[in-house]
Amino acid sequence: MSFNIALSGISAAQKDLDTTANNIANVNTTGFKESRTEFADVYANSIFSNAKTAVGGGVTTTQVAQQFHQGSLQFTSNALDMAIGGGGFFVTSSGIDNQDFSFTRAGDFKVDANNYISDSQGNFLQTFPVDDEGNSTAVSLTTTGPVQIPDTAGSPTMTENIGLQMNLNAGDDGLDVSAFDPDDSSTFNYSTSVTMYDSLGEPHILSSYFVRPEEGAYTGESNWVAFYAVDGEAVDVDGTAVTYNTDTTGDGAADSTGNAQTASGWKGAVLTFNDVGSYTGSDPATITTEALGVGGAGVLGAGTDGAQTLTIEFNNPTQYAGISEATQLTQDGTTVGRLTNVEVGSDGLIVASYSNGSAVPLARVALARFANEQGLTQVGNTSWKASLDSGAALAGEANSGTFGNITSSALEQSNVDLNNELVDLISAQRNYQANSRTLEVNNTLQQTILQIR
């Protein structure tokens, strides 16, 4: 009996040594979770035995339980390195269409040869699909999939809308509108420009010229005429030529009209301001250029969308006694962009930035949690799989509910405390020696009995 008790003690001490050695070996393994050996005594008794004199039968290992407390963070320079601060696991799969999921806390991800985000073992990081605004369209493990980062931002988008915000100097002298010439700066008061794109993504320069008409101001109102050109070529405002009110007698009242066009017939738009410099409207109310393609103004080359027009919106321009200057210029077109950066937000949203200035939300990192983390089955490579003991995986987004946040450019280090492990190593060694001594004493007693004659 005592031999078996001693052997069980030696076996338990060996298991404790193995567990401690494994913890020490993985002290620098990213995402590793330390284990703890848990023991229970062995006691056998029957209804006819004397419980007061019964002796235990030794010790047994009940479980090698992993401890899932947080490890410290190590910051890196790789944006695809991710660490979970709080609860949850990253979800990975071994194939693009494979839903045999593994779960890990090791976030050392990278881009593979096909631009999929994967780990060092080639497992694909699973993500939730998102819409154009970056909102998740489904939050379920069955809807997750790997994310591929495109090298380009997709097809170019031709410019359709231009936004202008500026101040026009109230102190500027009036000029002859009909004499306007974009090549002669003395024929206009102010000009500004913005880059726009045709249907093929080719950039062009839209220039806006502003002329304050002679006698175009009268009591309570002031007019400006705006002309437009693309790459230096005149672009008429779509529609008939408009007129503006003038004060030819100098009595402060409108008594005539002027045409918002040049002597050659180049048509413009009229902007109106009140006596405190606030914008009151334009004529036409919606400023749209004529078609820019070969069949229209002819300023864009062959092969482009010939029906392209530009809608120009003034965002509360002003006419104050100060220099004329643009405060905001916007347009909604894009050219083809090359990938310049990938970022991961604290909520797991993966955003790709491109050289054309566009930022495209690609997907959101999927996280999973379990009712009993210690019931997970280890499969190596710092990964686990769900089991009956762990319960089914519950999917969710970072920074929501009981799920932790994601820190980009960081890795969660092993949660092994080396000092504690070295103390445990000494303790396990002493236990092993003590049980070995028990076995040796039992052997000596057996020899003594055998030598009795």
TILONU-917466 format. One record per residue: x, z, y of N, C-alpha, C in turn. Coordinates in pm, whole numbers, plus 32768, in hexadecimal, padded with zeros to 4 digits. Atoms other than C-alpha are relative to their C-alpha. Example, Ala and Ser with C-alpha at 12.3 -4.5 7.8 and 13.67 -1.06 7.14 Angstrom:
# residues 2
805980007F8984CE830C7E3E805A80008078
7FAE7FFA7F89855782CA7F967FB38049806D
# end
This chain:
# residues 453
805380007F8780008000800080568000807D
7FAD7FF67F89810F806580F780537F828015
7FBA807F7FF381CA7F2280AB7FAB7F9D804E
8059805D7FBC809B7E58811B7FEC80258093
800F7FD47F7580727F2C825280797FD88051
7F8480247FB981DD7EF882B2800A7F698014
7FFB80927FF481C57D83826A7F9F7FCE806C
805E802A7F9780907D6683478038801F808A
7FC17FDE7F81814F7E18845C806C7F9E8026
7F9780637FE682737D2A84387FC37F7B8028
8043807E7FDF81877BFE843C7FC78004808E
80377FF47F7A80DB7C818576806E7FFD8069
7F9180017FA182267CC18622803A7F74800F
7FCF80897FFA82967B6285C67FA47FA78054
8060804D7FB081567AD08659801080208095
7FEB7FD87F7481927B998797807F7FC28037
7F82803F7FD782F87B1987A67FEC7F6A8019
801880907FF0828379B187747FB37FE38081
805180157F88817F79D0888780548014807E
7FAB7FE47F8B82767A6A897A80677F928013
7F9C806C7FF7837C796189277FC17F818038
804480787FCD827E784E89687FE4800C8096
80167FEA7F71822578E78AB980817FEA804F
7F80800E7FBA839378FC8B1C802C7F6E8002
7FD7808C800683D477978AA87FB67FAA8064
805380507FA482BC77188B8D7FF6803C808B
80067FBE7F7D830F77E48CBF80037F9B8072
7FFC80687F98834A769F8D817FA57F8A7FE0
805C806C8023823675CD8CE27F8A80008060
806D800A7F9E813E75538DE87F7880147FBD
80877FE980317FDF75D78DAD7FF780527F81
80017FB3807E804776AC8C7F7FBC80878018
80407F7E7FFB7F7877E38C37803980597F91
7FC17FA780628020790A8B8E7F9B80317F99
80537FCC806C7F9F79988A48801F80937FE9
7FF07F7280217F6E7AFE89D77FD180147F70
80257FE7808A7F6F7B6A886B7FAD80807FF9
805A7F8D800B7E4E7C53881B7FF680297F6D
7FFB7FCA80887E567D3386E77F8B805F7FE7
80647F9E802A7D607E0B8623803180427F7F
7FD67FBB807B7D967F1185187FA97FD57F8B
80468022807C7D307ED583AE7FD780837FBC
80317F82803C7C597FE383147F977FDC7F97
805C801A806E7BA97FD381C37FCC80847FC8
803D7F8580317AB880DB81457F827FDC7FB2
807B8015804C799380F880557FA8807C800B
805E7F907FF2786581D8803B802880777FA8
7FDA7F93805A790B82A57F25808B80398020
7F7B7FCD7FDD7A5E82D87FCE7FF5806D806A
7FFC7F937F9E7AC183FD80A6803A7FCA8082
7FD3803A7F827AD3837C8209806580588046
7FA57FA47FBC7B9084B4827780907FED7FD2
7F78801180347CBB845D819E80297F6E7FF4
7FE1808F800C7CA982E181AD806D7FD98064
7F9280327FAC7DDB822D823D7FE77F6E801F
8011808B7FD97DD280E782FC80557FA27FAD
7FBB806280527E467FA9825980617FA9804E
7F9F804D7FB37F2A7F2A836F7FC37FC2807D
802880427F847EFA7E38848E7FE97F6B7FE6
80188091800B7E737CD784B77FF87FC4808B
800A80487F817E847BD685CD7F737FC9800E
808A802E7FED7D277B9D86547FFA7F808052
800780787FAA7D727A98875E80807FF58053
7F9B801D7F9A7E8179F5882C7FB27FC88077
805B80217F927DBA79F4896F804E7FD0807A
7FC080337F877E20791C8A957FC58043807B
80277FBD7F847E1379B58BEF7FFB7F97806F
801380707FA37D8278C48CF28005802B8093
7FF67FDB7F747DD9797E8E2F80577F9A804C
7FC280667FAB7E5E78B08F548098800A7FFF
7F7080067FEE7FC678408F5C80217FE18091
7FD7801C7F76808A781E90A0800D7F6A8017
7FF9808E7FDD809776D19158808C7FD88029
7F81803C7FD981CB75F9917A7FE17F7F804A
802280747FAE81B474F9929480657F907FEB
7FB08076801C8235739792627FEA7F98806F
8012806E7FA08248724D931F7FAB7F8F7FC7
8053806580408163718D92327F6D80218019
808B7FE67FDD7FFD716F92B47FA680097F85
80537FFC80787F7971429150801A807C7FAB
7FF27F7D803E8002729390E47F8F80588033
80757FB17FD97ED2737790E3800280877FBA
800C7F7A80387E9C74EA90AD7F758036801F
80847FC47FEC7D52759F907F80128090802B
7FFD7F777FD27D3176DB914B7F7C80437FE0
807D7FC5802C7C29779D908B7FD87FCB7F78
802F802580847B5177448F627FF57F6A7FEC
8013808C80217B3E75F98EAE80797FC37FBC
7F98804D80437C0774FC8DE67FF37F6E8029
800380927FF57C6873948E207FCF7FC67F7C
8035804280787BC172A68D2D804F7F7F7FEA
7FB5807A80207C8C71978C7D7FC87FC27F80
80258046807C7C4B70938B7180727FA37FDA
7F90805280317D376FC88A987FEB7F6B8013
801D808D7FEB7C8A6E7C8ADF7FA37FEA8075
8052801E7F8B7BD76DCD8BFB7F6C80177FE4
808D7FF080247A896DCB8B467FEB80727F9D
80067F9380617AD36EFD8A717FC8807E8041
80397F857FCB7A0170358AA7802080787FA6
7FCC7F8E804A7AC4711689BA805A804D8060
7FBD7FC47F8E7B2671FC8AD6805E80717FD6
7FA77F8D80057C4972EA8AF27FFE80418089
80087FB47F847C6773F68BFC80878042801A
7F7B7FCF7FE07D9E74658CB28004803B808C
7FE57FCC7F797E1F752B8DDB807D7FBF8039
7F8780457FD17F5874538DF47FD77F858050
802C806C7FA97F21736C8F1C806E7FA18029
7F93805C7FDE8060729E8F137FD87F717FDA
8033808780197FB4714D8F2B80527F98804B
7FB6806F7FC480426FFA8F847FB07F807FE7
8042808180137FE16E8A8F8A80497FB47F91
7FC1804A806D801B6DC08E4D80137F6D8025
7FE1808D7FE580736C4E8E2D7F887FB28031
807A80457FD57F086BEB8E6C7FBC80458075
80317FB87F897EDB6CD18F997F9280657FE1
805B7F9280217E0A6DD18EDC804980858011
7FC57F7B7FF47E466F408F28800180417F76
7FF47FC980877ECA6FDD8DE8806E806A8000
7F967F9B800C7FAC70F58D6B80777FC57FB5
7F8480318040810170DE8CC67FEA7FD47F70
801F80288089805C70B28B707FAA7F827FFB
805380787FFB7F936F848BE47F6C801B7FFE
808E7FDF7FFC7E47703F8BF07FCA7FE8808D
803A80277F807D5D6FCB8D047FB38073803F
804B7F9C7FB57CE070BB8E0E7F717FD08011
808D80237FF57B6470BF8E0D7FC980268088
80357FEC7F797AA670A08F557F6C7FDC8004
808B80237FE77943708F8FD97FFA7F87805C
800F80727FA378CF6F4990807FCB80328087
802D7FDD7F7878936F5891FA7FCC7F848046
8030806F7FAF77DF6E8392FB80627FE38071
7FA680287F9478766DE5943380208071805F
7FE97F8D7FA878586F3194EC804F806E7FBA
7FB57F9C804979136FF093DF7FAC80697FBB
80597FA1804277E270A593527FF37FDC7F6C
800A8018809077D270CE91D97F757FCC7FDE
80818039802876C06FF891407FCE803B7F7D
80287FBF807D76BE70B88FF58068806B7FE0
7FA57F928023775172048F817FE280297F70
80147FE6808F775A71FC8E0680787FC77FB6
7F8E8032804D786D71D48D057FE67F767FC6
801F8082803A77B670A98C72800F7F8F8065
7FF280677F9977D56FF08DC0808E7FF68036
7F7780047FCE794670358DF5804A7F887FC7
7FAC806E802D7A506F2C8DD1808580048048
7F7E80057FBC7BB96EE28E2C7FF47FB78085
800180407F7D7C086E768F8F807B7FA7800C
7F9580617FEB7CD56D418FDE80117FEA8095
7FE5800E7F727D7A6D28913280217F6E801E
7FE4808D7FE27D636BC191B880717FF28064
7F9080197FA57E956B3292667FD07FD18088
803580357F827DBE6A8A936E7F78803D801C
807F7FC57FD57C8B6AF394337F8C7FA17FEB
806E805B801C7BBB69D593AD7FFD7F8B8061
801080787FAE7B3668A59464800080248094
80057FE67F6F7B63688995DC7F6F7FFE8032
80857FFB7FC27A3768CE96BA800C7FC8808D
7FF6803A7F7979FD67F597EA7FBD805C8066
80337FAC7F9579BC68A299327F787FCD802E
808580227FCE785168A9999F7FDC804F807D
80237FAA7F8F783E69C89A99807D80338045
7F927FCF7FAB79266A259BB77FC7806B805C
80297F967FA579096B6A9C7A806580108070
7FA97FF27F8B79966B899DDB7FD380788054
801A7F917FA479AF6CC09EB0807080008067
7F9A80107F987A5F6CB2A0007FCC80328085
80257FE97F747A616CFEA171802A7F85804F
7FE4806F7FA67A4C6BE5A271800B8037808D
7FE17FC67F7D7AE16C35A3C47F987FDA8069
806780187F9B79CE6C5EA4C6803B7FCC8083
7FC2802B7F857AC96C10A5D8803A7F747FFD
7FC9808880097B2A6AB5A55D7FB77FA1805E
803C80677FA87AEF698DA6447FAF7F9D7FAD
80508066804179E86889A5F0804A7F7C7FF8
7FBE808180157A5C6739A5667F967F957FE7
80588072801A79C665DEA53F7FF37FED7F69
801580078091792D65DEA3E080177F727FCE
7FF5808B802F79256463A3CA80917FD37FF4
7F72802680027A9F6456A3FE804F80467F91
7FBA7FB580677AEF6533A2D480537FA67FA7
7FA4804780587C1B64BCA20B8052806A7FB5
7FB97F97804A7CAA6595A0F180987FF7800E
7F70800F7FEE7E056508A138802E8027808B
7FDF7FDA7F777DF66577A2A47FCA808C8019
802C7F757FF47DED66F3A2C87FC180208086
803D7FE57F7E7D8466D6A4337F6C7FDF8003
808D802780037C2F6651A3C57FA980657FB6
804F7F9780417BC4678BA30A803C80878026
7FD67F7A7FD87BD768FFA350804180507F90
7FCC7FAE806E7C21698BA1F77FE97FB57F7D
8011803B80857C55691AA090803380627F97
7FD47FB080727C7B69C29F3E7FED7FAC7F83
8009805080797C9B69469DD97FFD805A7F85
80077FBA807F7C5C69B09C7180137F9A7F90
7FEC805880727CC4691E9B227F827FF97FAB
8074801780567BA868879A55802D7FAA7F8B
7FDA804980797BA567DA99017F957F9A7FDD
805F806380307B0B669C987C7FDF801B7F6E
80307FE880887A6E6676972380707FFC7F98
7F8F8004805C7BC366389684806180728018
7FA97F8F7FE27C5B67749718806D7FDF8064
7F9A80277F9E7D2966B598197FE280478085
80197FBA7F817D576780995A7FF97FA08076
800D804A7F827CF066F79AAE7FF080658071
800A7FA97F8B7CF467879C0B7F857FDD8051
807380107FA77BAB67B49CC0802480408085
7FE27FD07F787BEC67D39E357F8080068052
80747FF07FA77AE868559F2980328006808F
7FD880097F737B056803A09B7F8B802D8056
80697FCA7FAB7A4468B6A1AB80197FD88092
7FF880307F7679FD6824A3017F9480468052
80647FC67FA4795768DDA4207FD97F938064
802780727FAC788B67D2A4D5800580208096
800C7FF37F7078A06799A6497F6E801C8024
80867FDD7FD277736836A6F57FA680267F8B
80507FDD8074770868ADA59C7FCF80908001
802B7F767FF876D26A14A60D7FA180128075
805C7FDF7F9475B26A96A6D87FD1808F7FEA
80247F738004750E6BE5A7177FC480277F7A
80337FCB807F74E16CA1A5CF802A7FB37F85
7FDF804E807775726B96A4EA807F7FB08016
7F8780517FFB76B46AE1A496800A7FB17F7F
7FF8805A807476F169BBA3AC80907FDB7FE0
7F828039803078176946A2DA7FDD7F917F9E
8012806E805E78366803A215807080067F98
7F9F7FFA806D78E26808A0C080087F787FBB
7FE5807A804B798066D5A020805380237F85
7FBC7FE3807E7A0D66C09EBF804D7F867FD0
7FAF806A803B7B1B65F79E10803D80327F7E
7FBF7FE1807E7BA565EF9CAE807D7FAB7FF6
7F7E804580037D1665989C9580107FA4807A
7FF1804C7F847D01651D9DFE7F9A7F928013
806480687FF57BE2642D9DB87F7A803E8029
807D7FCB7FCA7A9D64629E777F95800A7F95
80737FEC8058797564F09DB57F8980238059
80767FE77FAD782564D69E637FA9806D7FC5
80697FA6802B771E65E49E557F8D7FAB7FCC
8069804E803F761265659D6B7F7E800B8051
807A80017FAF74E164FE9E3780167FB58082
7FF780477F80749D646F9F8B805280518063
7FB27FBC7F99757164BFA0B97FA78062804C
804D7F997FBA750165FFA168802C80068092
7FE27FF07F7274FA6656A2D8800680948023
7FFA7F777FCF753E6790A3A07FD77FFF8093
802D7FF57F7574BA680DA4F080768010805E
7F977FF57F9B758C67F0A62A7FC380298086
80267FDB7F77757F686EA79080527FA8805E
7FB6805F7FAC75E26747A8687FFD80238094
800D7FDF7F71757467DEA9B6804380828025
7FBE7F817FE3761B692FA9937FA4806E802E
805E7F987FD574DF69F5A9D67FE280657F91
80127FA2806D74F66AAFA88A7F917FDD7FA1
806E8029805773D869F1A7E780247F7E7FBA
7FE8807C804B73E268E5A6D97FAB7F91803B
804B806E7FC373836799A774801F7F7A7FC0
7FDE807F8040741D6693A68E8033801F7F73
7FCB7FF0808774A86658A533807F7FB07FF0
7F888049802375F365EBA4A17FFF7FE27F6C
7FFC8028808D763B653CA3598078803E7FB9
7F957FC4804E770665EEA24C80437F957FAB
7FB98069804677C964B6A1F480667FC1805E
7F97803F7FB178FA63F8A2647FD47F74802B
801F80887FD1790362A5A30F7FFB7F9E7F8C
8001805980757949620AA1BB7F9080217F9E
80737FE08054781362B0A1278019806E7F9A
7FDE7F94805C78BE63CFA0707FA48076801F
80677F9B7FE777A564D0A0478032808C7FDF
7FDF7F74801677CA6648A0617F8480577FFE
806D7F9E7FFF76F66784A05E800C8055807D
80037FAE7F8776906867A17F7FEC80917FDA
800B7F70801276C969E2A17A7FD4803E8084
80387FC37F87760D6ABEA270801B80968000
7FE47F727FED766C6C17A2F97FAF80328078
804A7FC87F8F75AB6D03A3DE8060803D8066
7FAD7FD07F9276266DB5A5178054807B7FDD
7FA67F93802A76C76ED4A44F805E7FD07F92
7FA0803A805D77906DE7A3757FD77FFC7F70
802F7FFF808B76B96E01A23B7FCD7F767FD8
802A8080803876746CD6A15E7F6980007FED
80928008800C75096C68A1707FD27F907FA5
80288068805D750D6B38A08D804D7F7F8015
7FBE80817FF8757C69D4A0597F9A7F927FEE
80548076801174E66879A05F80597F937FC6
806C7FD6805A74BB680A9F50801380907FCE
7FFB7F75802A746469639EC8805B80117F86
7FA480028072751769139D7F805E7F8B8012
7F9F80697FE3765468539DC480387FCB7F7D
7FD180418079769B67609CA980437F7E8026
7FBA807D7FE2779866479CB37FC47F8E7FAF
802980748050775364EA9C3A80567FFB7F82
7FB6800D807D77CB64879ADF80907FD8801C
7F7180147FE4794764889ACC803F7F927FAE
7FC38061805A7980638A99B580047F738039
7FEE808C7FD579BE621799C17F7E7FC68035
807F80347FD2784D61D099EA7FCD8042807E
802B7FBA7F87782F62C69B0C80657FEF806E
7F9D80057F94793263219C0E80807FBB7FD6
7F8A804780327A4162929B308081804B8013
7F857FB67FEA7B3963AC9B6A803D80347F7E
7FCA7FD880817B60640199F7801B7F857FAC
7FD68072804E7C08631F98FC7FA27FDC7F90
8050802E80707B76625B97DE800E80607F8B
7FFF7FA780737B1C632096A77FC48088801C
803D7F807FDD7A93644A97677F687FF18006
809180017FF2792764AB97897FDD7FCC808C
801D803D7F8078B563C2989C7F908042804C
80717FC07FBE7784649898E780248089803A
7FD97F7C7FD0784F65CB994B7FE580108095
80177FDD7F7477D9666A9A8F802B80908015
7FD97F777FDE783767AA9B437F94803F8056
805D7FB37FAF773F68AA9BC18050806B8049
7FAF7FA87FAD77DD69689CE27FA8806D803C
804F7F8E7FCF77596AC39D2F80558053805F
7FBB7FAB7F9E77BA6B889E647FD480907FEC
801D7F73801B77D36CFA9E19801080518080
80047FB47F8377776D949F67807C7FEA8058
7F9380167FA178786CEBA0467FDD803F8086
80177FC27F7D78A06D7AA1A3803D7FAA806D
7FC5803F7F8978EA6CFCA301801D80708064
7FD67F937FA979A96E12A3AD80747FD08057
7F9280217FA57AA96E0FA4C48084802B7FBF
7F847FE880487BD46E06A3DC802F7F7F7FC3
7FCA807B80387CAB6D0DA3267FA57FCE7F91
804A803B80707C076C1DA237805180127F81
7FB97FE9807E7C626C81A0D57F9C800C7F8D
80517FF380787BDA6C6D9F74801A80877FC1
7FF27F7E80417B986DBE9ED07FE07FFB7F6B
801C800F808F7B1B6D3F9D807FE37F6E7FE0
8016808880317B2A6BF39CC67FEF80087F69
80197FFB808F7A8F6BD49B6D7FCE7F797FCD
8035807680417A3D6ABE9A777FF2801F7F6C
80217FDC808979B46ABC991380397FA27F97
7FC4805B80617A8669AD986F807F80397FC3
7F857FD780427BA869D9977E80457F867FC6
7FB4806580497CBA690296F1802180397F77
7FD77FCD80837D4969229592806B806A8016
7FA27F937FEE7E006A6F957D804B80217F80
7FB07FD380707F176AE6949B7FFE80987FF9
80057F7080157F176C419405807780438044
7F957FB67FBC7FDC6D3494DE800580927FD9
80007F71801D7F706E8E946E7F8680247FAA
806E7FC8804E7E976F5193797FFD8095801A
800F7F737FE47E0F70A793D27F91803B7FA9
80667FB8804B7D4A71AA930F7FD780798052
80317F917FB07C6F729C93D27FEA807D7FAD
80187F8180477C297407937D7F837FFC7FAA
8079801180517AD7739592F780137F987F92
7FE2805E806C7B84729E920C7FE87F6F8022
801A808A7FDB7B2A716492CF80847FB4800D
7F8780547FFD7C32705592957FE67F8F8062
801080647F977C5B6F7593C7807F7FAD8008
7F8F805C7FF27D3B6E4293DC80017FC9808E
7FF080377F7A7DC16DD5952F804D7F7D7FF7
7FC6808680047E216C6D957780377FD98088
7FBA80287F877EF46BB896777FA47FC6806B
805F80337F9D7DBE6B2697217FB1806F8043
80417F8E7FC07D536C8497877F8880357FB7
80767FD2804A7C3F6CA99686802780707FA0
7FF07F9280607C1B6DE695B67F8A7FF87F9F
8068801B80657B5B6DAD94727FF780757FA0
80117F9880677ACC6ECF93A57FF37FC07F77
7FFC804080847B166E79923A7FAF804C7F98
80437FAE80667A916F9A9168801680928024
7FED7F717FEC7A7B71139152802D803E7F7C
7FC97FC380787B4871DE905B7F9880587FBD
80617FB1804D7A6C72708F4A804380807FCD
7FD27F8180377A9773DE8EED7F9B802F7F96
80567FC980687A0D74988DC0801F80947FEE
7FEC7F72801E79DC76068D6A7FB580227F7F
80387FD78080797676C98C347FD180908008
80327F77800578AF78018BE6806B805E7FC9
7F977FAE803E79D378838B1180807FAE7FFA
7F85804F7FFB7B2477F18B71805B80207F8A
7FA77FDB806E7BD978B58A617FD47FC57F7B
802E804280797B0877FD8961802D7F6F7FF6
7FD0808A80037BAB76AF89BA80697FED7F93
7F9F802180697C79760488AD80797FBB803D
7F85803E7FCC7DE375B88904801E7F817FB2
7FDC807F80417E4E745188BF808B7FD28029
7F7A80247FD57FAA7455895B80007FB68084
7FF080437F7E803073B38A967FB18047806E
80477FAB7FA07F9474D48B5A7F6F7FD48010
808B802E7FFE7E3974588AFE7FAE804D7F9A
805E7FBD80597D0774EA8A567F897FA47FE7
807F8044801C7BC9746989B67F9280697FEE
80717FA5800E7A70750189B17FE980207F6D
801F7FD580887A0575C2887C7F7B804B8002
807A7FB2800678D976848801801080858048
7FE87F7F7FBF797A77C4888480037FF48097
7FF480107F6F79BB773889DE7F7B7FDB8042
807A80347FC67865769D8A0F80197F758038
7FF480887FCC782075458A9F803C8001808D
7FC5800D7F7B78DB74CD8BD27F947FE98069
805C80117F90781E74EB8D1A804C7FBC8071
7FB9804F7F9C788373E28E187FD6802A808D
801E7FE27F75789474148F8F806C7FCF805D
7FA2802B7F99794673C790D4805280768032
7FAC7F997FC37A647487916F7FBD8036807D
80367FBE7F887A06757D92817F6880117FFA
80907FEB800D78A675A791F97FE680647F91
80227F9D8065780B76C8913C807880537FD7
7F907FB0803379087776905D807F7FAE7FED
7F8A8054800E79FA76519064805F80188075
7F9C7FEB7F997B3F767D912380187F848053
7FDB80727FAC7BD3759D922C807B7FBC7FC6
7F8D804D802E7CD7749091F080677FF78070
7F91800C7FA17E27749D92A080547F897FD8
7FAE8077801B7ED4734C92B68093801E801E
7F6F7FEE7FF18050733092A38029808C7FD6
7FDE7F7C80358061747191D87FE680027F6B
80147FEE8090807A74DA906C7FF180957FE3
800F7F75802B800576198FC4806B801E7F98
7F957FDC805C812E76BF8F1D7FC980547F8D
80247FAA806F8127777C8DD77FE1808D8034
80237F797FD5808178D18DF8804A806B7FB1
7FAE7FA1804E818879738D17805380568060
7FAB7FA37FB7822B7AAB8DAC8078801D7FA8
7F8B7FF78056838C7A9C8D23802C80917FEB
7FD87F74800D83D37C0C8D667FAD80457F94
80557FC3806482A77C798C9A801E7FCC7F74
7FE5803B808482FF7B888B838080803A7FC4
7F847FC7803484607C148B647FEA808F7FCF
80237F7A802F83D27D748B4A7FB37FF87F7D
804C8012807D82D97CFA8A44805A7FD77F8D
7FA2802B806783F87C57898A804980777FC3
7FBB7F87803184B17DA289737FA180547FAB
80637FB1804A83737E5389057FE37FC47F77
801A80438081832C7D5087F58077800F7FA2
7F897FEF805384927D6B877D8005808C7FC4
80027F76803284777EE7875F7F9780117F93
806A7FF7806683307EC586A1802D7FC17F7D
7FCF8044807883D07DD185B2806680587FB7
7F997FAA803D84F77EBC85797FC2807A7FBD
803F7F88803884157FE685427FB77FE07F7F
80468025807B833E7F32844280617FD97F91
7F98801E806484777EB08396803980817FC6
7FCF7F7E802E84F0801883837F9D80407F9F
80677FCC805A83A4807D82E7800A7FBD7F78
7FF3804A807E83D07F6D81E2807C802E7FB5
7F847FD3803F85357FE381A07FEF808B7FC1
80187F7A803684C6814D81727FAC7FF87F82
80538012807783B780DE807F80547FCE7F8B
7FAB8035806A84B9801F7FBB805A806E7FC7
7FAA7F93802D859E81517FAD7FB280617FA7
80527FA68050848382297F2D7FE27FC47F77
801B80438080843281297E21807B800B7FA6
7F837FF6804F859F812A7DB28013808D7FCB
7FF07F73802C85A282A67DA27FA7801C7F89
805D7FE8806E846F82AB7CC480317FBB7F81
7FD2804A8075850181A37BE08079803F7FBE
7F867FC480348640826E7BB67FE680897FC0
80217F818041858A83A87B3D80007FEA7F67
7FF7800F809285D783D979CA7FBE80787FB9
# end
